[in-house]
Amino acid sequence: MPKKIRLGILGGGGDSLIGVLHRVASHINDNYQIVGAVFNPDFEQNMAFAKEIDVPTDRIYKDFDTLIEEEMKLPEDERIQVCSILTPNFLHFPMALKLLENGFNVICEKPMTTTLEEAKKLQAAHEKAGTVFALTHTYTGYPMVRQMRQMIKNGELGRIHKVDAVYYQGWINEIIHDQEKRSSVWRLDPKKAGISSCIGDIGVHAFNMVEYTTGLKIKSILSDFNYLYEDNQMDVDGTVLIRMSDHVKGIIRSSQVATGEENGLGIAIYGEKGAFKWEQENPNYLYVMSDTKPTQIYKPGHAYNSELSLGGTKLPPGHPEGIFDSMANIYLGVAKAIRGEQYDSGEYPTMTDGVRGMNFIEATVESNKNGNTWVELED
C-alpha cells in the first residue's frame, strides 16, 4: 500500500460547506492525510479549527505565503504534495499560480480564476511546472454521469441533436431582496466573486456537464441575464442558448432565485437512437429513453455499467452514494495521477476545463452586455 499523499488545505474552515466536502472526500479512499493548512485568515480561528478537527498544529500557518515559505524548507519527502484551494474566487489564481511555480500539485475549486486572461496565465504556468492540476467540477464524479459519458462515447445515442442542462437554486432569495445584504455578501461583489454570480457559480457546472458527457465542444452562445435590482451588479439568473454545430444545439438554464429549488442540477441529452436524463438530487438513476422501447433505469454498481462508472462505485447495488462520494472519486483520480498510475481521462477535470469554463463565463457576460448577441468561444 503506497504511503498517503500529504495534503495541504487553503480555506474551508469553520462551517464551510466546501471545506467539509473536500476533507471528507479526501479521506474516503484512504489516499490522503492533511499535514498543513491555512483554514482561516484569522490565525487564532485557524489554530482553533485545526484542533477541533484534530489536525496537528505544527504546520498550521498564519497565511498562504508563510505556508509556501516554510514548506519549501522541508525535505521533499516531508513537504505537502498537493494543496486544495477552497477560498473565495478572487484568491484562486494567485494561490494556484504560486503553488505551481513552487512545484506543488493543485486541486482547485471552480471557477479556476476570475478572468480568462488569468486562466491562460495559469495554463502556461502549469505546462511549465508539469505537476498535476485538478478542477473540482464535483458532479463529474457521480457514477451515472460517468456512465452517460462512456455510453455516448460508445455511440449508443447516435448523432446528438439537442442538449438541455439546468441548474436551479433558490438560496440567494433571502439575500437579494434585502439591499443591505446584497451589498455585503461576497458572491455579489465583483471584486471577490469575479464578473458573474449565477453563471460563474453554478451555470459553469452545467456547461462543464454538457461538454463532459457529450464529448462535444460548445462553439457559440447567446445569453440573457436577470439582475433583479438596478444596484445589483451581478447576475442571479441566466438563460444561455448554445450551439455545438449547425445541427447540434441546446440550452443552459441556471438560477439562484428559483424559489423553492435546492440544488437542481440536471441534464437531458437527445440523439437519433435514444436519450439520457439525469438529476443531481437523484444521482443514482440514469434514465435511458427511446421512441421504440420502454424507458430503462441504470443504477450504480451493476456489472452492466462501464469500467469508468464502476471505478467510482464503492458499495454494492442498492446502497446510495452521494456528493461526498462524487468528490472522493475526483480525489481518487488525482491520487492516481500524482502517483503516476494509469487512470481514465474522465476521472478528474483538468486545467483545460478551467480555461473552457472561464471562456464560457466571459462570453455569457459579453453576450448579455451587447444586447443578447451570439458570441463565439475560443477553440
C-alpha positions in Angstrom: 0.0 0.0 0.0 1.5 3.4 -1.0 2.1 6.0 1.6 -0.7 8.5 2.0 -0.4 11.7 -0.1 0.5 14.7 2.0 -2.4 17.2 1.6 -2.5 20.9 2.4 -5.8 22.9 2.7 -6.3 26.6 1.9 -9.6 27.9 3.2 -12.6 25.8 4.1 -12.5 26.4 7.9 -15.4 26.8 10.3 -18.8 25.8 8.9 -17.8 26.0 5.3 -19.7 23.5 3.1 -16.9 23.3 0.6 -14.4 22.7 3.5 -16.2 19.6 4.9 -16.9 18.3 1.5 -13.2 18.3 0.5 -12.0 17.0 3.8 -14.4 14.0 3.9 -13.8 13.3 0.2 -10.0 13.2 0.7 -10.4 10.6 3.4 -12.9 8.2 1.8 -10.4 6.2 -0.3 -7.6 6.3 2.3 -5.2 8.2 -0.1 -4.6 11.5 1.7 -3.5 12.9 5.0 -3.9 16.6 5.9 -0.5 17.7 7.1 -0.7 21.5 6.8 -3.2 24.3 6.3 -4.4 27.8 6.4 -8.1 27.3 7.2 -8.9 30.8 8.1 -7.2 34.3 7.7 -7.6 34.8 11.4 -4.7 32.8 13.0 -6.5 32.2 16.3 -9.5 30.8 14.5 -7.2 28.9 12.2 -5.5 27.2 15.1 -8.7 26.6 17.0 -10.3 24.9 13.9 -7.2 22.7 13.4 -7.5 21.5 17.0 -11.3 20.9 16.6 -10.8 18.5 13.6 -7.6 17.0 15.1 -5.1 18.2 12.6 -1.6 18.7 14.1 -0.9 22.4 14.7 2.8 22.4 14.0 2.1 23.1 10.3 -0.9 25.4 10.6 0.4 28.6 9.1 -0.6 32.3 9.7 -1.0 32.9 5.9 -0.5 31.4 2.5 2.9 33.0 1.8 4.2 31.6 5.1 2.9 28.1 4.2 4.9 28.2 0.9 8.0 29.6 2.6 8.1 27.0 5.4 7.0 24.0 3.3 9.8 24.7 0.8 12.4 24.5 3.7 11.3 20.9 4.4 12.8 17.8 2.6 10.8 16.8 -0.4 9.6 13.6 1.2 8.1 15.5 4.1 6.7 18.5 2.2 3.0 19.0 1.2 2.5 17.2 -2.1 -0.8 18.7 -3.2 -2.8 21.7 -2.0 -6.6 22.1 -2.2 -7.7 25.7 -2.8 -11.1 26.3 -1.1 -11.1 30.1 -0.8 -13.3 32.8 -2.3 -12.9 33.1 -6.1 -10.5 36.0 -6.2 -7.8 34.1 -4.4 -7.8 31.1 -6.7 -5.5 32.5 -9.3 -2.7 34.0 -7.1 -2.6 30.9 -4.9 -2.7 28.4 -7.7 0.0 30.3 -9.6 2.4 30.4 -6.7 1.8 26.8 -5.9 2.6 25.7 -9.4 5.7 28.0 -9.6 7.0 26.2 -6.5 6.3 22.7 -7.9 3.2 21.7 -5.9 0.3 19.7 -7.3 -3.0 21.6 -7.1 -6.7 20.8 -6.5 -8.8 24.0 -7.1 -12.4 24.9 -6.6 -14.2 26.5 -9.5 -14.2 28.9 -11.1 -10.5 28.4 -11.6 -9.8 32.2 -11.9 -11.9 35.4 -12.2 -10.8 36.2 -15.8 -9.9 34.2 -19.0 -6.6 36.1 -19.1 -5.7 34.8 -15.6 -6.8 31.3 -16.7 -4.4 31.4 -19.7 -1.5 32.6 -17.5 -2.2 29.7 -15.1 -2.3 27.3 -18.0 1.1 28.4 -19.1 2.5 28.1 -15.6 1.0 24.6 -15.3 2.6 23.5 -18.6 6.0 24.7 -17.3 5.6 23.1 -13.9 4.5 19.7 -15.2 2.6 18.9 -12.0 -1.0 17.7 -11.6 -3.8 20.2 -11.6 -7.4 19.3 -10.9 -10.5 21.5 -11.0 -13.3 20.2 -8.8 -16.4 20.1 -11.0 -17.7 17.7 -8.4 -20.6 16.3 -10.3 -18.4 14.6 -12.9 -17.5 12.1 -10.1 -21.0 10.6 -10.0 -21.0 7.0 -11.4 -24.1 7.6 -13.5 -22.7 10.8 -15.0 -19.6 8.8 -15.9 -21.8 6.0 -17.3 -23.5 8.6 -19.6 -20.1 9.8 -20.8 -19.0 6.3 -21.7 -22.3 5.3 -23.4 -22.2 8.4 -25.6 -18.6 7.8 -26.4 -19.6 4.2 -27.5 -22.2 5.7 -29.8 -25.3 4.5 -28.0 -27.2 7.7 -28.7 -26.0 8.0 -32.2 -25.8 11.6 -33.5 -26.8 14.1 -30.8 -29.5 16.6 -31.7 -30.3 18.5 -28.5 -29.0 19.2 -25.0 -30.9 20.7 -22.2 -28.9 21.4 -19.0 -30.4 23.1 -15.9 -29.0 24.2 -12.5 -31.6 25.9 -10.3 -31.1 27.1 -6.7 -33.2 29.5 -4.6 -30.8 30.3 -1.7 -30.0 33.8 -2.8 -33.6 34.9 -2.4 -33.1 35.7 1.3 -30.2 38.0 0.3 -31.1 39.6 -3.0 -34.3 41.2 -1.8 -32.5 43.0 1.1 -30.4 46.0 0.0 -28.0 45.8 2.9 -27.4 42.1 2.5 -27.0 42.1 -1.3 -24.4 44.9 -0.9 -22.3 42.9 1.6 -22.3 39.2 0.6 -19.0 38.3 -1.3 -20.8 36.3 -4.0 -22.4 39.5 -5.3 -19.2 41.5 -5.1 -17.4 41.6 -8.4 -14.1 42.3 -6.7 -14.3 38.9 -4.8 -16.5 36.7 -7.0 -15.5 37.9 -10.5 -17.7 39.1 -13.2 -20.6 36.7 -12.7 -22.5 35.2 -9.8 -25.1 32.8 -11.2 -23.2 31.7 -14.3 -19.8 31.8 -12.6 -21.0 29.8 -9.6 -23.5 27.2 -11.0 -24.1 27.8 -14.7 -20.5 26.8 -15.4 -21.2 23.5 -13.7 -24.0 22.9 -16.3 -21.6 24.0 -19.1 -19.0 21.5 -17.9 -21.6 18.8 -17.6 -22.6 19.3 -21.2 -19.1 19.0 -22.6 -18.0 16.3 -20.2 -20.9 13.9 -21.0 -21.3 14.6 -24.8 -17.6 14.9 -25.7 -18.7 17.9 -27.8 -17.4 21.5 -27.6 -19.8 24.4 -27.3 -18.8 26.8 -30.1 -21.1 29.8 -29.6 -23.6 31.1 -27.1 -26.3 33.7 -26.6 -27.2 34.7 -23.1 -29.9 36.7 -21.2 -29.3 37.6 -17.6 -31.5 38.9 -14.8 -30.1 41.1 -12.0 -33.5 41.8 -10.3 -32.3 45.2 -8.9 -30.6 48.2 -10.5 -28.0 48.4 -7.7 -27.0 44.8 -8.1 -24.0 44.3 -10.4 -24.1 40.5 -10.6 -26.4 38.1 -12.5 -28.6 35.9 -10.3 -30.4 34.2 -13.2 -29.3 33.4 -16.7 -30.5 31.5 -19.8 -28.0 30.6 -22.4 -28.6 29.2 -25.9 -25.7 27.0 -27.0 -24.5 25.8 -30.4 -22.1 22.9 -30.8 -22.6 22.8 -34.6 -25.2 23.8 -37.2 -27.3 20.8 -36.2 -26.5 20.3 -32.5 -28.0 22.9 -30.3 -29.3 23.3 -26.8 -29.8 25.4 -23.7 -28.3 26.0 -20.3 -30.7 27.4 -17.7 -29.4 28.5 -14.3 -30.8 30.5 -11.5 -30.1 31.4 -7.8 -33.6 32.8 -7.4 -35.6 29.8 -8.4 -37.8 29.8 -5.3 -38.1 26.5 -3.5 -35.3 24.9 -5.5 -32.4 23.4 -3.6 -29.6 22.0 -5.8 -31.4 21.2 -9.1 -28.6 20.3 -11.5 -29.9 18.1 -14.3 -29.2 17.2 -17.9 -31.1 15.7 -20.8 -29.3 14.6 -24.0 -31.3 13.7 -27.1 -29.8 11.7 -30.0 -31.0 9.9 -33.1 -31.1 6.5 -31.3 -32.2 7.5 -27.8 -31.9 9.9 -25.0 -30.5 10.2 -21.4 -31.8 12.1 -18.4 -30.1 12.5 -15.1 -30.7 14.7 -12.0 -28.2 15.5 -9.3 -30.8 15.3 -6.5 -31.4 11.7 -7.5 -27.9 10.8 -8.7 -28.2 7.0 -8.7 -30.8 6.9 -11.5 -29.9 7.3 -15.2 -32.9 7.3 -17.4 -32.3 5.7 -20.9 -35.2 6.6 -23.2 -36.2 5.5 -26.7 -39.0 6.1 -29.2 -39.5 2.3 -29.6 -38.7 0.7 -26.2 -39.8 1.2 -22.6 -37.6 3.6 -20.6 -34.8 1.9 -18.7 -33.2 2.9 -15.5 -29.5 2.3 -15.0 -28.1 2.2 -11.4 -24.6 2.2 -9.9 -22.7 -0.9 -9.1 -24.1 -3.3 -11.6 -21.9 -5.3 -14.0 -23.7 -3.8 -17.0 -22.0 -0.4 -16.2 -18.7 0.7 -17.7 -15.3 0.4 -16.1 -15.2 4.2 -15.6 -18.6 4.1 -13.8 -17.7 1.0 -11.7 -14.4 2.5 -10.7 -16.3 5.3 -8.9 -18.6 2.9 -7.0 -17.6 1.8 -3.6 -20.7 -0.1 -2.5 -22.9 -2.9 -3.9 -26.0 -2.0 -5.8 -28.8 -0.6 -3.7 -26.6 1.3 -1.3 -27.0 5.0 -2.2 -23.8 7.1 -2.7 -23.9 10.9 -2.9 -21.9 14.1 -3.1 -19.1 13.1 -0.8 -18.5 10.0 -2.9 -18.6 12.0 -6.1 -15.9 14.4 -4.8 -14.0 11.4 -3.5 -13.8 10.0 -7.0 -12.1 13.1 -8.2 -9.6 12.9 -5.4 -9.1 9.3 -6.3 -8.3 10.2 -9.9 -5.9 12.9 -8.7 -4.1 10.4 -6.4 -3.6 8.1 -9.3 -2.1 10.9 -11.4 0.2 12.1 -8.6 1.5 8.5 -8.1 2.0 8.0 -11.8 -0.6 5.3 -12.0 -2.9 4.6 -15.0 -6.2 6.5 -15.0 -9.0 7.4 -17.3 -9.2 10.9 -18.7 -12.7 11.2 -17.3 -11.6 10.7 -13.6 -10.9 14.4 -12.9 -11.4 17.7 -14.6 -8.2 19.5 -15.7 -6.7 22.9 -16.4 -8.3 22.7 -19.9 -11.8 22.5 -18.3 -10.9 25.6 -16.2 -9.9 27.6 -19.2 -13.0 26.5 -21.1 -15.2 27.5 -18.1 -13.7 31.0 -17.9 -14.2 31.4 -21.7 -17.8 30.4 -21.3 -18.4 32.8 -18.3 -16.8 35.8 -20.1 -18.7 35.0 -23.3 -22.1 34.9 -21.5 -21.4 38.3 -19.8 -20.3 39.8 -23.2 -23.4 38.4 -24.9 -25.8 39.8 -22.3 -24.0 43.2 -22.2 -24.1 43.5 -26.0 -27.9 43.1 -26.1 -28.2 39.3 -26.2 -25.9 38.6 -29.2 -24.2 35.4 -30.3 -20.6 35.2 -29.1 -18.0 32.7 -30.3 -16.0 30.7 -27.8 -12.3 30.0 -28.5 -11.3 26.6 -29.8 
